[in-house]
Amino acid sequence: MNRIDEKFKELKEKGEKALIAYFTAGLPSVNGNIEIIRKSEQSGVDIVEIGVPFSDPIADGPIIQYASNISLEKGTNTDTVFEICRELKDSVDIPYLLMTYYNPVYRYGIEKFSKRCAQTGVSGIIIPDLPFEESKDVREALKKQNVHLINFLTPFTPKKRAKSIIKASTGFIYFITSAGVTGPREKFSEEMWDKLKIVKEISRTPVASGFGISDTAQVKRLREYVDGVIIGSFFVKKIIDGKIEELWKEIREIKKALAREN
């Protein structure tokens, strides 16, 4: 069984929701990145999303764009990311995914990229600029390696298309909470909540929500609608600012907010 599936099954049996944390690969350094991921597991993170730095990250807001630029300047590339994953393979128990864009995967070679994922313990891939309708080749190559390609849904996805995406989804569905790029939001639209509720009711695949989540109040409301929350910019900003000890505190508080009320 894929480690993502195992993790969601484990959490469901415990009545818990997943905390999925995004960290930019190679930030603040390769060794520092590995150590942060290890300590994030100890602090309560259930799944890690590792961002592959890219020069044109169209889905990312200013915080993650800035983090990617720093990492690229340090020389981080796709092979560096796979070496990070290789180090994590035997040193963490939680599943980890790669968040990348289609161009790096295509240039690396879809089959080669998929095999490297399997070799280095990667459980899933997120490619925000790869439309569902054009994902067959990548999906099939990853499936051979028991690696999930994570699908996206938004509050604006047409009903017919949403049903097709839900039916084909494995691992978890990444439900984008708001239009635009990544980055903290103060609130989400009521349309988002309505659509999220419908998706959760009809999906057999776990649903995790991301884009803009940055405080425990949002997390407490979201936990009633989803199987997990994805937090990126809020955590990455702590690393950029050198506030690593605050990062562990925030992770523990958000994980606590995801817990069931007594």
N, C-alpha and C positions, 0 to 999 in steps of 0.2 A: 504493500500500500504506500502511496505517496505520502511524504511526511506532513504535507499540508492537510491531507485528509485525516491522518492520524491525530493531528493537533486539534482540529475542529471536533472530531469525534470525542477526544479526551475532554475537551472543554464542555461540550454538550452534556456529557455524563456527569460532570461536576456542577452543571448549571451556571457556567461562567461564559463570558464573552471575551473574544480575542483582542489583545492590544497589539497592533501591527505598527512597528516603528520604521520610518524611512531614515537612512543615513547615506550621505554621499560617499561613494567609494574614494579612498585615498585622503580623506579629511579627518583629522588635521594632518595625518601622514598615514602611510600604509600600516605600520605597526600600531599607531594610535587608533586607526579605524578598527582594526581587529580587536583591540582591547576594549573599545567602546561597545562593540557588538557583544563581546563576552560579558561585560558588566551589565549591559542592558538586559540580558537574559536573567542575571542574578537579581535585577531590580524589578522584574515582573513582565518584561516584553515576551510575547508568545510567538511572534513571527517577525522576521526582519526583512525589510525591503531595501536592497542595496542599489543605489542609483549609480548607473554607469555615466560618468561625465561625458557630455556631448556639447559641441560648439553651437548647436542650434536647437536648444531644448524648448520646443514650442508650447509644451504643456506646463512648463515650470514658471513660477513667479520669480520676482527679483531675489529672494533669499536663496533659493536653490540654484538659480542661474549664477549667482555670485559664488556659491560654494563649488559649483561645477568648474567655473573659471579658475578658482584657486587650485583645485585638484588637477586640472589640465596643465596649468603652469608648473606643477610639481612633476609632470611627466606621466600621470596616470593614463593608461589606455586599457583596451579590452583584455589584453593578456594580464595586466596588473590586477584587474578585477578578478579574473579567474584564479590567480595566485592567492588573493585574499580569501576567496571561497575555498580553495584547497586547504588553507590553514584552518578555516572554520569547520571543515568537514568532521574532524575528529575532536574538536574542542568545544563545540556547542551542541546541545540537544534539540534546540528549536529549529524549525525550518527557516530557510532564507530564500528569497527570490531576487531576481534582477529586474530593475526598472530601467529600460533602455529605449532607444528609438530604432526604427526599421533600418535606417541607413547603416549603422554599425553592424547590425546582424547580417544584412545583405552583403556588405563588403567583406565581412569575416567568412561568409559562406554559411548558408542556413544549416546544412547537415553538420558541418564542422562545429558551428556554434552550439548546436543541440547536443552533440557528443561531449563537448567540453563541459556543458552544464551538468550532464550526468556524471562525468568523471570527477567533478569538483563538488558534488553534493547539492547543486542548485535544484530546488523543488518546483520552481515556477518562474515564468517570465511575464512581465508587463510591458506592452509596447503601445503607448497611447496614440501614436500616429499611424497605426496599422488598422484600417477599417475591418470590421468583422467579416464583411463580404469578400475581402481580399486576403484573408488570413489562412486559407487552406494549406498552403505549402508549409508555412511555419508551424501550424498546428499539428500537421501530420508528422513532420520531422521531430517535433518535441514529444509527441505521443509515443513514438518508437522508443524514446529514452525515459518514459514515465515522468515527463516534466509537463506541468500544466501551463497552457497559455491562458492568462487571466483576461476575461472579457469585461468590457465597460458598459454601464448603463448610466443615463442621466435623467433628470426630471423631464427632459424634452424628447426622449427617445419615443418615436411613434409606437403605438401598441403592438402592431403586427411585427415590427422589427424587434421589439423588446421580447416578444414571445419566442422568436427564433433564436435570439441570443441566449435567453434563459435556458432553452432546451439543449443548446450545444455547450453550455458552460460546465467547466470542471474546476476543482480547487475551491474557488470562491468567486463571486461576482463583485467587481469593484464598482460600487455605486457612487458616482460623482455628485456631491451635494449641491454644487452651484456652478453656473457658467463661468468661463474664464480660466485662469491659470491657478496653480497652487498658491497658497498663502493664507494667513489668518483671516477669518470673517467674523464679524460681530453677531450676525444672525443669518438664518436660512429662510427661504421662502416657504409659505404654507403649501404651495404646489409641490415642493420637494418632499415634504412630510407625507402628503397624500400619495404621491407616486411611490415613495419608498415603502409605505405600508402595503400597497398592492403587490409590488415586486416580492416582498418578503412572504406574502401569503401564497403566492403561486410557485415560488422557486424551491426546488429540492436541494439546490446547491447553496451553501452558506453565502450570506450577503455581508460584505464589509463596506463601510462608508468612509470616504476620504475627501480631501480638498477643503481646507479652511478650518479644520477642527483645531481649537487651541485653548479650550478651557474645560473645567470639570462640569460646568452647568450644561454645556453642549453634549458632553459625553453621557451625562446622566439621562438626558432626554433620548439620545440616540440608542442607548442600550436596549430600550423597549422595542426598537424597530429592527435591529440588526444583530448579526452574529459576531461582529467585530468592528473596531474603528481603526482608521489608518491616520497616523499623525506624522507629518514630515517637516514642514517649514518651522514649526514651533520648536522642534527638537534640534534641527540643524542650526538655528539661530543661536542656541545655547553653545554649540560647539564653536561656531564662528567667533562668538564673544568670549570664548575661553571659560565659560561658566559650567564646567563639567559636573561639579558637585551639585549644582542646581538641576542639572539634567536628571540625575538619579532621583532626586526629590520629586520632580515633576512626573517622572515615570511611575513612581510608587503611588502618587496621588491620583493619577489618571487610572491606574489599574484598580485602585480602591473605588473610584467612582464607577467603574464598570461592574463592580460586584453587586450582587442582589441586596436589596434592602432587607433588613431583618424585621 
